[in-house]
Amino acid sequence: MAYKKNKSGKGRSAVASLHVIGTVGLKLDELDVIVSERRNIALNKDAVTAVKRSHAYLADRLKKSDAPIYGVNTGFGSLHSTSIAKKDLAQLQKNLVMSHACGSGDPVPAEIVRAMLVLKVQNMAFGHSAVALSTVQRLVDMHNADMLPVVYERGSLGASGDLAPLAHLSLPLIGLGEVVLKGERMPAAKALKKLGWKPLELGPKEGLALLNGTQFMNSYASLLALKASRLADLADIIAAVSLDAYDGRIEPFHPSVHAVRPHPGQAVVAGRMRDLIEGSALITRKKAHVQDPYSFRCIPQVHGASRDAIAYVERVVERELEAVTDNPTVFDDEDLVISAGNFHGQPLALALDFLAIAVAELGSISERRSYKLIGGQRGLPAFLVAEPGLNSGFMIPQYTAASLVSANKQRCMPNSVDTIDSSNGQEDHVSMGAAAAIKTWQVVNDVERVLAIELLSAAQALQFRRPAKTSGRLESLVAAFRERVPFVKKDVVMHDLMEASLDFVRTLPLD
């Protein structure tokens, strides 16, 4: 899903098939390259030094003092006041991972698990987690070996980190759970044997460092932000085809209109629409109508608002990519181990809810354009077939788009306004960011389908404008589309054409 070109910044490197992770947070486009191009990862010298230093500091502190440190020599959650003997510290961490592996539902997509591994490595590479270098290196090796833990969708409340999903991510480190190794699902113990690896014994704080953090939420949020940005570009392109197919007007995209309402996304969309339609014979011909419906006339305002929302989400996600989100946080240079709340997912939960709404609106207005195209208006035949009645044509693809849009409206109830007490009230406010992530994934994937239905309808409608042509750029797009999706002369199985259109939309190069 390489939606953006790699733009590695200072202090980062992405050379050939290897991306080196250091003590500077990843950028969104770097994560995109790692996941989409399946690049191997490695720790740089600064990260190795930081990990070793943090680990040595905690080990030395435990030797010098028996003072309680949450989750290191105490119980967890509401059991934080229970002291744990030194001889049991390793068992404490193993017990934590096993007991918290309570995921339910469907396994998450492989690309999400890859991102989780990368983000967990990056979180530990900052040097505030006090884990052994061997533990971080095992996560690196799992990623590079394409050994993906089986992680389940449900179980995280998005507050004390993504506890359940991260527990499943961590089980293979100790030889438990399941993995998918190079496409084959198997017990983790079998995969370790195949690779010649031994299970790790976790030291003090390591289980807690593995389980605390926002890597489940932020893996979803990162890949969703990338995909949403792509869908915003696609929405403009497809809307431009629809505009000409519907015999729309160009005036609503005039730069002066958008200069007096200076929302940045609105101006960007208006400019893109002018560029996409430039050279069209259809847009410049005399119009019988003086206005277009809002779904055409207000494309800059609606698409632009979604673009601005997506840009906000990208900023939140990139800050989270630079963040240490496990707990407690170790500051060896200040001789501090602080139990706080950086694992709380509220920033991501709010952003994901916002992203769901913003992307759902791209689908909502898209479906309205499809509806207008099949309505038998402006010289187009009803349902976009030459013999409506005998043929139902594009009647039911619009039904499908409507059903997808309706489902998305229901999904857009914010998850972040909900909270449920957990751990005997110790964890008394949770973000529900993981639930927001899963529902936003569904929203984004369904909007992609709605846009594919609009393109299918718009390309069909455009054929009824011949011999007049749209712009050269859009004619090239439609020609490429026609190589994979035929014009419909009479009723056929529309599902097949809808799926072909979806595949075209998913693979269309945008750079």
Secondary structure as UniProt FT lines:
FT   TURN            10..11
FT   STRAND          13..15
FT   TURN            16..17
FT   STRAND          18..21
FT   HELIX           28..36
FT   TURN            37..38
FT   STRAND          40..43
FT   HELIX           45..64
FT   TURN            70..72
FT   HELIX           77..79
FT   TURN            80..81
FT   HELIX           86..88
FT   HELIX           89..100
FT   STRAND          104..107
FT   HELIX           110..125
FT   HELIX           133..144
FT   TURN            145..146
FT   STRAND          147..149
FT   STRAND          152..154
FT   HELIX           163..170
FT   HELIX           171..174
FT   STRAND          178..181
FT   TURN            182..183
FT   STRAND          184..187
FT   HELIX           188..195
FT   TURN            204..205
FT   HELIX           206..211
FT   HELIX           215..245
FT   TURN            246..247
FT   HELIX           251..253
FT   HELIX           255..259
FT   HELIX           264..277
FT   TURN            278..279
FT   HELIX           281..284
FT   HELIX           294..297
FT   HELIX           299..321
FT   STRAND          329..331
FT   HELIX           332..334
FT   STRAND          336..338
FT   TURN            342..343
FT   HELIX           346..373
FT   TURN            378..379
FT   TURN            383..384
FT   TURN            389..390
FT   TURN            393..394
FT   HELIX           395..411
FT   TURN            416..417
FT   HELIX           423..425
FT   HELIX           433..463
FT   TURN            464..467
FT   HELIX           472..482
FT   TURN            483..484
FT   HELIX           494..507
//
